[in-house]
Amino acid sequence: MPVRRQIVVALALVLCGIGILALPAGLEGPRVIRFGPGHGPSLLDLVGIALVTPGGLWLLYVIFSRLAAVRLPSGALFGLGAGFGLGLGLTVASVFADFSAWWILGLSLVTLIEIFLIAGTWRRA
């Protein structure tokens, strides 16, 4: 499958999963797993996660398999990796430690880095 088509399919999976995760709280139903009062995924959340996870991993695989063609300096590559790790860390910490809206900052950082890498990969494909 061509690289551009792989990127589009992976992004479609991620966006469908995000759409399901963004549904109003009244549609979710009871929590399947409880992390604390009001925290934990419902069955609908688990469906969204089941779409986002493989789509995101597939997208990262395509990006990193084509990253050699982007030819980033090693310092930039380290900065992107550190920013990606920081974004994921903030997201996980906000979910498990109840850091209210810090997940927005974490996912925004991850999204910006992915957009930068997708743009570089798309031009080289």
TAWO-V878720 format. One record per pair of residues at least 24 apart in sequence whose C-alpha atoms are under 10 Angstrom apart, sorted by the first residue. I is the first residue (numbers start at 1). J is the second residue. Records with the same first field share a line. If there is no record, write none. Layout:
BEGIN
I->J  J
END
This chain:
BEGIN
2->125
3->62  63  66  121  122  124  125
4->62  118  121  122  123  124  125
6->55  58  59  61  62  63
7->55  56  58  59  60  61  62  63  118  121  122
8->55  59
9->55  58  59
10->51  52  53  54  55  56  57  58  59  60  62
11->52  55  56  58  59
12->51  52  55  56
13->48  50  51  52  53  54  55  56  58  59
14->48  49  50  51  52  53  54  55  56  57  58  59
15->48  51  52  55  56
16->48  49  51  52  55
17->44  45  46  47  48  49  50  51  52  53  55
18->45  48  49  51  52
19->48  52
20->44  45  46  47  48  49  51  52
21->45  46  47  48  49  51  52
22->48
23->48
35->95  96  97
36->96  97  98
39->95  96  98
40->95  96
56->114
59->114  118
60->114  117  118
62->118  121
63->114  117  118  119  120  121  122
64->117  118  121
65->121
66->117  118  120  121  122  124  125
67->117  118  120  121  124
68->121
69->120  121  123  124  125
70->117  118  119  120  121  122  123  124  125
71->120
72->117  120
79->113
80->109  110  112  113  114  116  117
81->110  113
83->109  110  112  113
84->108  109  110  111  112  113  114
85->109  110
86->110
87->111  113
END
